[in-house]
């Protein structure tokens, strides 16, 4: 059974930083392209970026230069480093496999506000 836990969210002031972590279990993590998504109530889930098995990354234009994705294949963990956060980054953040999606986790809430 696939399970996923995302954590690291919280309340941060504009311009601040947060690092999110995602730990899925029950998948061949090292072979998966892992993606981060975010969702605001009433809007569709948006892909923030993804990272390939060997570390190649791609980020959405809205976060490029501010967010970076990394992974630890030993610890089965994917990270989202978020810098220079803006109020419009406020959302619930999720991770999933880009090519073999599994059931969504609870996500982790990020609130950017002064």
C-alpha positions, 0 to 999 in steps of 0.5 A, a space after each residue: 500500500 502506497 502512503 505519503 507524508 508531506 511536512 514542513 509547512 507553516 506560517 512565514 512572512 513574505 520574503 521568508 523561506 521554508 523547506 518541505 519534505 515528502 516521504 512516500 512509502 510502498 513505491 520504487 522511489 529511486 526510479 520515480 520522477 517525483 513532483 511537487 504540487 500545490 492547491 488553493 481552495 477553489 482552484 485546480 492543483 498546480 504543479 510546482 516542479 519535478 525532479 528525475 531519478 538522477 536529480 534533473 529538475 524543472 520548475 514552474 515559471 511562477 517559482 523558478 529562481 525561488 524554489 528548488 527541488 532535491 531528493 535523497 534516494 537513500 532516505 526516500 525523501 524529496 525536498 522543496 526548498 522555497 525562498 523569497 516566499 510571496 503571499 501568492 505561494 500560500 497553498 497546501 503543498 503535495 508531492 506525487 509521482 509524476 508518471 505513476 501517481 499514487 493516492 494523494 496525501 494530506 499535504 502540508 499547509 504553507 501560509 505566507 503572510 505578514 
